[in-house]
Amino acid sequence: MTGQLADHYRRLAATYDDHWTYDPEYVRAFARAMAGALRLHPGDGIVDVGCGTGLYTRQLADDLQPLRPITAVDPTAAMLDRVPVSPLLRPVLASAEDVASGRVSLPGPGPVDAILVKEAIHHVSDRAGTLRGLAGLLSDRGRMLVVMLPRTIGHPLFAAAHDRFEALQPDPAEIADALTTAGLRASVSRRTFPVAIDRERYVRMLEARYMSVLGEFSEAELAEGIAQFRHAYREEPVLRFEDHFAFVTGWVRRA
Ligand SMILES: C[S@@+](CC[C@H](N)C(=O)[O-])C[C@H]1O[C@@H](n2cnc3c(N)ncnc32)[C@H](O)[C@@H]1O
């Protein structure tokens, strides 16, 4: 992870959950969609790679009541420190690359049946190699879900942020190809989560650089972008938009 990215998540850690809990149903609906896509059941060995503060991991665990704790992996200590202490969660300080390469081994016992990578794959530079390594950890009923934003998003960002996002964000098709090359049966589907959020709250999220792409801008550039945002949405005290996600799944092929 670059120093800039590490600083970004270190700074964001304390407020990360607040940005996403303005609508508790958003997190609940998202966790249900991921559990459905992975067809999770309580007997599965589950790993959440790039779990951040565990905002979604803990919802998954609360809903599923897994028989073994969900392993919650993240390379940013400040984010991982926010994962609540729970017998249902087991935090591991590591990157996707650490786990994929075996530099950090996952705590047992039992096989890994389901791997979730939610909104973290864009931070991995060797995506094909890392996904291959993660796929190699899966049991013979294993499956992986990579959740990511598409390359074009409808978030009410300012123009320069949209441009930068599109330049940086990998294509879900690239991830599906990587899962296929890793030997999994891959597919891509779209999910949409409606968002309604007070404009002033969204301004605070922009100021906090709630998306990592906002970390690409200097203070002055961000202030200019927020001014543009305020002007564009001056008539809308509540912003409504659709949050589209790609769900890229990979299933172990049975012999
Ligand atoms: C946008 S947050 C998503 C967190 C969580 N999955 C969620 O949806 O709330 C991205 C997370 O990826 C982590 N991250 C950054 N580089 C990573 C890497 N190489 N491998 C795994 N996670 C990484 C960051 O520390 C951060 O917690």
The ligand as a Tripos MOL2 file, in Angstrom:
@<TRIPOS>MOLECULE
LIG
   27    29     1     0     0
SMALL
NO_CHARGES

@<TRIPOS>ATOM
      1 C1        -13.2260    1.4350    0.7800 C.3       1 LIG1
      2 S1        -12.5590    0.5300    2.1360 S.3       1 LIG1
      3 C2        -13.7010   -0.8510    2.1600 C.3       1 LIG1
      4 C3        -13.7960   -1.4800    3.5270 C.3       1 LIG1
      5 C4        -14.9050   -2.5230    3.6610 C.3       1 LIG1
      6 N1        -14.7270   -3.6390    2.7660 N.3       1 LIG1
      7 C5        -16.2500   -1.8790    3.4360 C.2       1 LIG1
      8 O1        -16.8420   -2.0780    2.3870 O.co2     1 LIG1
      9 O2        -16.6910   -1.1320    4.3360 O.co2     1 LIG1
     10 C6        -11.1030   -0.1900    1.4360 C.3       1 LIG1
     11 C7        -10.2760   -0.9990    2.4160 C.3       1 LIG1
     12 O3         -9.2630   -1.6790    1.6700 O.3       1 LIG1
     13 C8         -8.1210   -1.7500    2.4740 C.3       1 LIG1
     14 N2         -6.9610   -2.0250    1.6150 N.ar      1 LIG1
     15 C9         -6.0910   -1.1500    1.0540 C.ar      1 LIG1
     16 N3         -5.1450   -1.8220    0.3600 N.ar      1 LIG1
     17 C10        -5.4520   -3.1470    0.4860 C.ar      1 LIG1
     18 C11        -4.8360   -4.3440    0.0420 C.ar      1 LIG1
     19 N4         -3.7270   -4.3100   -0.7040 N.pl3     1 LIG1
     20 N5         -5.3800   -5.5130    0.3950 N.ar      1 LIG1
     21 C12        -6.5180   -5.5630    1.1510 C.ar      1 LIG1
     22 N6         -7.1400   -4.4560    1.6010 N.ar      1 LIG1
     23 C13        -6.6150   -3.2620    1.2790 C.ar      1 LIG1
     24 C14        -8.0720   -0.4060    3.1870 C.3       1 LIG1
     25 O4         -7.2700   -0.4770    4.3430 O.3       1 LIG1
     26 C15        -9.5550   -0.1840    3.4790 C.3       1 LIG1
     27 O5         -9.8950   -0.6290    4.7570 O.3       1 LIG1
@<TRIPOS>BOND
     1     1     2 1
     2     2     3 1
     3     2    10 1
     4     3     4 1
     5     4     5 1
     6     5     6 1
     7     5     7 1
     8     7     8 2
     9     7     9 1
    10    10    11 1
    11    11    12 1
    12    11    26 1
    13    12    13 1
    14    13    14 1
    15    13    24 1
    16    14    15 ar
    17    14    23 ar
    18    15    16 ar
    19    16    17 ar
    20    17    18 ar
    21    17    23 ar
    22    18    19 1
    23    18    20 ar
    24    20    21 ar
    25    21    22 ar
    26    22    23 ar
    27    24    25 1
    28    24    26 1
    29    26    27 1
@<TRIPOS>SUBSTRUCTURE
     1 LIG1         1 GROUP 0 **** ****
